[in-house]
Amino acid sequence: MSAISTSNRALVLGRGKSGEAAAKVLREQGLEVDFAEGYDLVVASPGLQVKSELELGCLELKKRGWKLLAVTGSKGKSSVVKLVAEALHGIPCGNYGTPVSELVGLPAGWAVVEVSSFQLETTTLPPDTFEAAAILNLQEDHLDRHGTKEVYHNLKKKLLTFAKEGITSADAADIKLLEGSYFDNEILESNGAIGVKLMRAAGLEDEAIRGAFIDFKPLKHRMNLVGEIGGVKYIDDSKATSLAALEAGVKMAEGKVRLIAGGLPKGDDPKSVLTTLTKRVEKVYLIGVAANSFFDAWHESVSCEICGTIEKAVEKAKAEAVKGESVLLSPGTASFDQFKSYGERGDVFASLVKKEG
């Protein structure tokens, strides 16, 4: 595989973790690197190569003897990436948190790459890049960016063309999970089954796969019990940044649910989750930019209150919840209107739950 450019200069847009990791690889390829930040729109002339950091990193890792797996989907990506990476003693990376290019220079092994639709917009790779690639599920998400469900879905499906083996939920339909694991429920069992297919594609025997499920611990901010007060469970599901993930969280919570939702919406239709809210939710406490639009979509079917801030939402939910119910932070949105990240949002929720008074 050749270097990414035949010239001696490269421009990296954005100086975050991915940008710095890409720049390091480009410099190793002999390129002089410039950075640019702060643009809302970039127009590239036809004579310029435009590559994603994901593409740069994957090509370089393959050249250095790494074996790669990839996971995309609307919900549950990070959990499956974590499960498979731990089973293979590999490294989770990509949209998971560690840029792929950051692995360049480490001893070759397994890399399990979480891939987002944003990354796939500017990525093209050979069909043998990944030993296997999987799509967990396809629902409405990021329509504020992609415009239509069809564009979004087609971007996700593009990933399978980069792999020796493509895996979907239909390919894993005959797999039955082990009892008692995090994935042993009607919401996550399909994702777990796809995880089995990925691990088998990597050469793991069933005994090792079984052990991976038994040992798995869920990610922080994904259906984590952060407190139980007076028989009421308080659950941090701040990583639910889409309405599909919100719906999954509501279905997984125990008892009647008092839901804290809202934030920066992604363009998916709030009415798509109404059936589940009507069945499972006692009341919704709305925060952030999405509060008014969610209220308009839901209030005729389920009790809703616009609280604005997470502080007020937790205060109201604490005062109104009764034994046997769950207070669930599952926002169904991005966090950037009021927080730096979904992690900060979840941490604030946990501290408010534990706060006395």
Secondary structure, DSSP 4 states (H G I P E B T S, - for coil): ---S-SSSEEEEE--SHHHHHHHHHHHHTT-EEEEE---S-----TTS----HHHHHHHHHHHTT-EEEEEE-SS-HHHHHHHHHHHHT-EEEETTSS-GGGGTTSPP-EEEEE--HHHHTT----TTSBSEEEE-------HHHHSSHHHHHHHHHHGGGGBSSEE-GGGGTT--PPTTSTT-STTTHHHHHHHHHHHHHTT--HHHHHHHHHH--PPTTSSEEEEEETTEEEEE-TT--SHHHHHHHHHHS-SSEEEEEESB--S--GGGGHHHHHHHEEEEEEESTTHHHHHHHHTTTS-EEEEESHHHHHHHHHHH--TT-EEEE--SSBSTTT-SSHHHHHHHHHHHHHS--
